[in-house]
């Protein structure tokens, strides 16, 4: 079997699917909401999924936990909350993942869902993206996938 085929198969089998956290919106203030912790959550992990710092989650929720300390399941955290419909499949040890561009995507809208900038995505995918304003449906790009722990 050719080396490139083996490498491709190994890469695909090694992918894990992200477990994107979601929040329940506050009906009085759509910009904030609540997240209930699950096993293995820390302030760092939760914060990375909502594109905020652990200090913001701690302050909004009145928590004094170390940002790396495991939180008990079922704790109600208050945090900034906005929908992030895009997800990724982690495919590297550095926290990056794959995202397939769909019709209607822009680099800016993709970047917002992955807590980064269009410029950073263009640099990370410079082998594919020559112009930030010209991306194609079906392209597989690398995105930060830190919430997939």
N, C-alpha and C positions, 0 to 999 in steps of 0.2 A: 504494500500500500504506500502511496506517495506521502512524503512528509507533510506537504501542505494540506492534504486531505485529513490526515490524522490530527494535525494542529487545529484545523477548523472544527472537526467533530469534538475534540477535547474542549475547545473554547465554548462551543454551544452547550455541551453537557455541564460545564462548570458555571453556567449562568444561574443566578438565583432571581426570583421575582421579588420585587420590592413590596413592602407592606406599608403603604402610604397611610399615615394616620389622618383622620378627619375630625372635624370639630362640629359641635352642635351650636348653631348661631344663636346669639341673644336677639330675640325679636325686637327689643327696644333699641339695639345698636348693632347693626349688621356687621360692623367691623370687629366685633369681639365675639367670643364664644367660649365653650367649655370642651375640655377633653378629659375623658376618664382614663386613668393610667391602667396599663396591663402589665403582666409579668415581664420584668427585664427593663422597664422604662427608667430613664434617668432624666434630669432636667436638660442635660446636653442633648440626648437623643431626641426628646420631644421638641426642644427648641429648633434643632436642625430641620425637622420636618415642617415647621411653620415659618421658617426663614427669619427667625428672631434669635436674640442671644438668650442664654440660660438666665441671665439677670432679669430680663424682661418677664419671662415666665414666672420666676421666683417672686418678683415684685408684684406683678398683677395677681398672683395667687396667694400672697402672704406666706411663702415657703422660705425656710432658712436652711434647707438641705444643701449639702455639698453638691455641686453640679454633676459629679460622677457617681454619686451614691444611688443605689437602687431604690426606687420608690415603691411602696406597697401598691398592689393592684387596687383599683377602685377609687383612687384619690381624684377629686374634681379639681382640675387646673383651669384657671381663667387665662385666656391668651388672645392675641390678635388672630382673627379667623377669616380667611378668604378661601374660596374654592380653588383647588389646584388639580384640574382634571387630568393632567398628563402624569404618566408614571414611567419608570425605567426598569430595565433588567440589569442588575449589577453584573459586571463581567471583568472586573479587575480588582486586585488587592488594594489599590489606592482609593477605592470608593467611587470610581466612575462606573457608569452604566450606559447601556444602549437605549436610544430612543428612535423610533421610526417616524419620520416626518409625514404628517397627513395633510390633506387638502385644507387650506385656510390657515395653516400655521405660518407664523413669522418668527424670525430668530428672537425678536423681543418678547413675544408671548411665550415661547418655549423657555427662554431665560428666566422669566418671572416665576414659572412653575418649579424651576430647579435652583432657585436662590442664587442666581448668578446674573451676568450681563451678556448682551448679545456679542460684545467685543470679546469677552472671555470664551464664549462658545466658538466664535470664528477662529480664534487662535488655537483652541484645543482641536478643532477640526479643519485646520488649514489645508490639509491634503485634499479636502472635498469642497470646502466653502471658500470661494475666491471673492465673493461679494456678499456682504451681510444682507443685502436686499434681494438676493436671488438664490433661493433654496428650492429644492425640488421634492415633491411628494415621493415617498418611497426611500429616500436617503436614510441611512442608519448613521446617526451621529452619536458621539460620546458626550454625556452630560454628567454633572455631579450627581451622585446617587447616594449621598451620605445617610439619608434616612433609612436606607436598606441595610440595617445592621446585622 
